[in-house]
Amino acid sequence: MNWASLDWEVLDRLRQTFLSEAKTAGPYWHTVTDLGCYNLTYGERIGWKWDAMLAELKRRNWTPPAGATVLDWGCGSGIAGRRVLEFFGPANFTRLLVHDHSELAMDFSEHVARRQFPALAVGRAEPLSFRAEGPIDVLVLSHVLNELDETARAELAGLCIRARAVLWVEPGTHEVSRALGGWREKMRAVGLNVVAPCPHQGACGVLAAGNGRHWCHFFAAPPANLLADSGWVKFGQRAGIDLRSLPYSFLVFDRRPGATPPGRSCILGEPRHYKGYAKIFNCDAGGVAELMLQKRDAPELFKQLKHGAGPGLRRWKHAAGRIAATDPV
Ligand SMILES: C[S@@+](CC[C@H](N)C(=O)[O-])C[C@H]1O[C@@H](n2cnc3c(N)ncnc32)[C@H](O)[C@@H]1O
């Protein structure tokens, strides 16, 4: 599939589905072409979010358990599982399993993954092993949350209980991000530690009373020169998407201990810049709060934040809503 062979009407129909309640009414992939068109466009954009999230995991020195099996649940075209394998190297994994309630999606994902990783065992999660009690090494979830009914959420919760690690990326919308935050609390309750983005293991500050208008999200960088590509420009116009903005939310969990060192912070969303100061929305073990950073207090950091923040860990002291001292991490 390429821009020349792409079926734009298929993408129009998929967009209608994603925007409506139809997405929760059962499998919506009609043909393999649907998945090919999705994979080249929506799927690739999701891939850029995974790239940003995986880069952050690398900064935090996280690696998957040795020889892990990856289960990409709600795989669609399988972009998420493939991004994970590509990032850490397929030789570091034993198997890729895909699962979706659409047979077509599993066919497509298996086929593309076998072509991309010829030396890796690739298959679909068989219903028996799938419902078994054994552990799941790395559970990969991507853009599934707003399609799940109660039964599916219960199935997913059962998988999370068995997971050694969970890598989960969702859109950066207020609604989905806060729903993901609810899953963070469930995961902590079944013994999973938060690896990222949270700089602490406590309760989520965004979900605390009084913070209903906030949400935990970040922005990934789309490839440079994207707007010079006529295929992408047409896609952005037709789908009504601003290609320059790629908001996402994510959560990564692991059962292995290895908590974030204390005293770390993380910036949610993007800093807002004014003359001589910036405002950031800060998350740390004490909760979330808007903080002001004066340019004269940390000129280098101030300059750096003009290019965006990302989910990286920071270290600073703050008092009365103002960052007092910064310390690069
Ligand atoms: C928006 S697509 C995302 C696909 C892929 N994970 C990605 O990030 O590109 C959502 C996928 O979840 C699948 N899905 C929805 N409900 C499901 C369920 N109850 N069980 C398994 N898969 C489900 C859909 O068939 C679809 O492939």
The ligand as a MOL file (V3000), in Angstrom:
LIG
                    3D

  0  0  0     0  0            999 V3000
M  V30 BEGIN CTAB
M  V30 COUNTS 27 29 0 0 0
M  V30 BEGIN ATOM
M  V30 1 C -8.4650 2.1380 16.7650 0
M  V30 2 S -8.0350 0.4940 16.4890 0 CHG=1
M  V30 3 C -6.3560 0.5020 17.0880 0
M  V30 4 C -5.5700 -0.5910 16.4630 0
M  V30 5 C -4.1340 -0.6630 16.9080 0
M  V30 6 N -4.0290 -1.1330 18.2720 0
M  V30 7 C -3.4560 0.6670 16.7110 0
M  V30 8 O -3.0360 1.2790 17.6910 0
M  V30 9 O -3.3470 1.1060 15.5710 0 CHG=-1
M  V30 10 C -8.8550 -0.4320 17.7620 0
M  V30 11 C -8.7180 -1.9370 17.5750 0
M  V30 12 O -9.2700 -2.5910 18.7020 0
M  V30 13 C -9.9980 -3.7030 18.2490 0
M  V30 14 N -11.0100 -4.0590 19.2700 0
M  V30 15 C -12.0670 -3.3340 19.6520 0
M  V30 16 N -12.7640 -3.9950 20.5970 0
M  V30 17 C -12.1060 -5.1560 20.8200 0
M  V30 18 C -12.3420 -6.2710 21.6860 0
M  V30 19 N -13.3890 -6.3070 22.4760 0
M  V30 20 N -11.4660 -7.3000 21.6520 0
M  V30 21 C -10.4150 -7.2620 20.8220 0
M  V30 22 N -10.1470 -6.2460 19.9710 0
M  V30 23 C -10.9780 -5.1940 19.9740 0
M  V30 24 C -10.6150 -3.2400 16.9490 0
M  V30 25 O -11.0330 -4.3160 16.1220 0
M  V30 26 C -9.4520 -2.4510 16.3550 0
M  V30 27 O -8.6320 -3.2720 15.5940 0
M  V30 END ATOM
M  V30 BEGIN BOND
M  V30 1 1 1 2
M  V30 2 1 2 3
M  V30 3 1 2 10
M  V30 4 1 3 4
M  V30 5 1 4 5
M  V30 6 1 5 6
M  V30 7 1 5 7
M  V30 8 2 7 8
M  V30 9 1 7 9
M  V30 10 1 10 11
M  V30 11 1 11 12
M  V30 12 1 11 26
M  V30 13 1 12 13
M  V30 14 1 13 14
M  V30 15 1 13 24
M  V30 16 1 14 15
M  V30 17 1 14 23
M  V30 18 2 15 16
M  V30 19 1 16 17
M  V30 20 1 17 18
M  V30 21 2 17 23
M  V30 22 1 18 19
M  V30 23 2 18 20
M  V30 24 1 20 21
M  V30 25 2 21 22
M  V30 26 1 22 23
M  V30 27 1 24 25
M  V30 28 1 24 26
M  V30 29 1 26 27
M  V30 END BOND
M  V30 END CTAB
M  END
